[in-house]
Amino acid sequence: MKSKKILLIPFFILITMGSVAFLITDNNYRANKFDSPSTSITPPRVLYVGVAGGPLHIDPIDAWDPNSFNVIDQVAEGLFGYNLSHTEVPIIPVLAEDFGAWGTVDAEGHINYTVDIKDGVTFHDGSTLNATDVKWTFDRIENMLNLDLVEAGELYQYHDPEENLTKNVINTTYIIDNNTIAFELNSKYGPFEPLLTFQGSYILPSEGQIPFDNYIELNTGDLIGTGPFDYISYESGAEVKFESFDNYRNGAAHFDKLIYKIIQENNARNQALLDGEVHIVLDTHEDFYDEFNSSINNLELKAPENSFDTDYLCMNNVLINKTVRKAISYAIDYDYIINEMYNGYAKRLKSPIPSGTRYSNNSFNVPILNTTKARIIMQDMGYGTSFSLDDDNAWETATFLSYKYTYNTENEIRESILGLLQDNLSGIGIDIIADEVTYYELIVNLLGYPGYSRDNLNLWWYGFEPSYNDPSEHINNHFTNRTKAINTAQVNDSQVQLWMEEALFEIDENVRERLYDKIQKRLVEEIFPWAWGIENRFHIAYVENLKGYPTNSMLKSYFYPCYFIDYDSPTWQEPLTNQNVIYDKDFFYDVNASDISTVAYSINDSVNFFIDSETGILKNNTILSIGDYWLNITVEDAYGNRNNEIIKVMVKDSDSPTDAIISYPAGIIISIALIATIGLVIIVRNHINLKQN
């Protein structure tokens, strides 16, 4: 029993010393990932974005390419824009106070659209937005249209079928008052509000900052807008720089700077995200998707639910009749295209108006792979009438029809479609002949340039991305021979033509929707102008603690909503040490911590000491008495993650070396001494008892 009691003594001392050690060691605290960020500390300073290329233009009316739009969308804004967080990206007022009001049609067929403008909106140069700026912007568009200098000029014009003339959508713009503008249109125009969301319609200041009859120069000019970021500079092939606009009407962005790092080589750009050189990559490649999806790399890979970007098999409607087009449509293996050629990163296109677009309707009977049905259609035309429907060898060895498939070899998907068509269409007796061309040759034939013709093409795989969210972008562009047409398939259906023109000049949303339902049904179930292909699901990859990026079917890049979430505590740049100070002398100690966000410093003794919350400089508040002071120094980041360290400040009356052994507060020392004394008493008592026995 004697030895057992004696062994308890060092055990108690060990527990006590362990408690002391716990009190003086680093105390790291990780915020719960669902905690709200602290509002008293600013977030990370810079967001780095990996992009494939820089802007070709920074002037909104000179731009019609994604790299330019990626820049312009951060800087300038229109009267209307989109709710990019919604799957159907509905139009919302941006610089407009609300949606406008339509007037009545006058004797000349003109109609007014009147809009109230938000009050108190500021341009980056400090000028205030008003109706004059709106009028000036659209007067400039009209002037540049007359000079043939608007890159997307066709969007601002339409074909009047009655007069057989091309007219401007807007006749004139005039000011009602300082915050009210009226657009006088040459006719009712259904997609007018969507047109006002287009980048070319973004509002610019009117006080001489922007040239009226020329473009903003790419390398030396300055794009001035009302958006959340101020355009700073563009270094060709290297980077585009923006700074947060502090006076943005909805508050400054969550970071001070936005930098596009231009990395043209595909693998290098995607690798930059894995290497931590950028926070987000816009142009991801599917070869990296597994790594981007991996939790090991702390990255996320996202795609919108819908996509307005579509690919499809065009068929020359002049050279290939409707019944053959129908047979071809039922002979194609769309699942193979989606799962093998697009590796599952696409979904089926079921209408000429893709999912999520205004008035899109996917309820119609879009053709799917049904070889038997395709063969029945061929037999109805007199082909293969002696063949059994399940005699694959007979159908595959027969050649009833031959068509060229034109493709450019620089495009892997288009080249792959060749093999699919040769395989699928041989099953209905159609021979596909490879027609390899350059991309330039493909385009000039599609556009019918002199010396080239759309009739040089039979079948080709092509794609389209609209300029704004309205069905007219998909229907009028592709299926008319009169209005602003890129009708490369040469579709010429009089009923569809009539309905699309009615819809274009209709402003009643319910009437427009009914018309587009009729158009979709006829094209999908009766005309078969294309084999409806796929909706691309383009993916964005970013670090997992970047939140708020709005993946969207318009494929717009917009970084204002983005912010960082931090799960890790700040780290001290150098270990904190005990400090000596001479009595009646000022005390100074600079502590520094690192984190992805800015940090704030604090201490437990604000009576005797002061620490600058931003710099970490620690000083005395008063003359310190001789003795020891124990300070708990805490650093906290913007998301509530903390790290703290306890040090001892020793105030002495003269310079003397610091003891190598760490000293502890007097109360703790007394506790240790007391436990040791009690243990000693127990030993002595036991010793006496044993002796007496």
Number of C-alpha atoms within 10 A of each C-alpha: 6 11 8 8 12 15 11 12 18 13 11 15 17 13 11 17 15 11 12 16 12 11 13 16 12 15 15 18 16 15 18 12 15 9 10 12 19 14 10 11 17 18 24 21 14 18 21 19 24 28 26 19 21 23 20 17 21 25 25 26 24 21 20 18 13 16 18 20 23 21 26 28 22 22 26 24 24 24 25 22 24 20 15 21 16 15 19 21 19 16 19 19 19 18 24 20 17 15 18 20 11 16 14 11 14 10 7 8 11 16 22 24 19 20 22 22 25 19 15 10 19 19 23 23 12 11 13 14 24 24 22 18 18 28 21 19 23 21 17 21 22 22 16 20 19 11 11 11 17 23 16 19 18 17 17 19 16 20 18 17 12 6 8 10 12 15 16 20 22 22 15 16 21 18 16 13 13 14 18 20 25 24 21 20 20 20 22 22 19 19 19 18 21 18 22 20 23 24 25 27 21 26 25 26 24 20 11 7 14 20 13 16 12 14 18 21 14 16 12 9 17 17 24 24 25 29 26 28 30 26 25 16 18 21 12 14 14 13 19 22 18 22 19 24 22 15 17 18 16 11 12 15 21 19 20 18 19 24 20 24 24 19 21 16 11 13 13 13 24 27 18 18 23 21 11 13 14 22 22 28 26 19 18 25 16 15 10 15 17 9 17 26 15 12 10 8 15 14 20 20 20 18 19 19 15 24 26 25 20 23 21 19 23 24 28 22 22 14 15 15 14 17 17 18 21 23 24 27 26 24 26 25 18 23 18 13 21 19 13 11 18 17 11 14 17 23 22 21 24 24 24 25 25 24 24 21 23 20 20 20 19 18 11 15 12 19 21 18 16 14 23 17 17 26 26 18 19 22 16 12 12 11 19 20 13 9 14 13 18 11 10 14 11 17 22 17 14 16 17 15 14 14 17 17 25 24 27 20 14 11 11 11 16 20 18 14 18 22 12 18 21 16 18 21 25 23 25 33 21 24 23 24 15 15 16 16 14 13 13 10 15 20 16 15 18 19 15 14 12 8 7 15 15 20 16 15 22 21 25 22 21 14 14 15 14 16 19 24 25 20 24 20 19 20 22 22 19 21 24 24 18 20 24 17 18 16 20 24 26 21 22 17 15 11 11 23 19 14 17 24 19 17 24 21 17 18 16 10 13 10 12 21 17 13 21 24 18 14 22 24 19 16 21 22 14 13 20 25 27 25 28 23 27 26 25 24 22 22 20 23 25 25 20 18 16 17 13 14 19 23 22 26 28 23 23 15 21 20 21 21 13 15 18 22 20 25 17 19 24 26 17 16 11 9 10 17 13 15 16 18 19 17 18 14 12 13 20 14 13 12 19 18 22 14 18 17 20 18 27 20 23 19 19 14 15 12 9 14 19 19 23 15 16 14 14 21 15 20 16 17 15 13 13 22 15 14 11 18 19 16 17 18 20 22 27 26 30 24 29 24 23 22 22 24 20 20 18 19 18 20 21 17 13 10 11 10 7 12 7 6 6 9 14 15 12 10 9 15 14 12 13 18 13 12 16 16 13 13 20 14 12 16 17 12 12 16 13 11 10 10 8 7 6
